[in-house]
Amino acid sequence: MILGNKCDMTDKRNVSRERGEAIAREHGIRFLETSAKANINIDRAFLDLAEAILNKQTLGQISIDKQDKINISKPESKSPVGKC
């Protein structure tokens, strides 16, 4: 999936929508324009990505190793800086 971010800032665009769509077509993937600031297509991007992953898993094209886990509930402890 290719995401064209900051679609709310069309006057500062570096890549046209047409070019983004063409690149996505060349690679057989989806193109979606988003804007985090304006909340445009953010939910759609995550939902589409999750659906694509689940579809590939169902078809046996990818496997998800349930042993690899990341604990995000505990922040890393940091030593105080500059204290003697």
C-alpha angles and dihedrals in degrees: 000000000000117000120200101206129203094030087161089070099064093155090063096045117145097181123037121233088242091055092048091050091047092052091049091050091050089056097038094242137120125267122206131172115222143179121196091189094053093032093237117162094337094126090041091054093052094043093048092048093048091048092050091051093049092047092051090047091050091050091049093244092124135018126211115219106217091199094072106086135165118203109217097167097082121055117223113261113243127202114239111260121230097008121127 
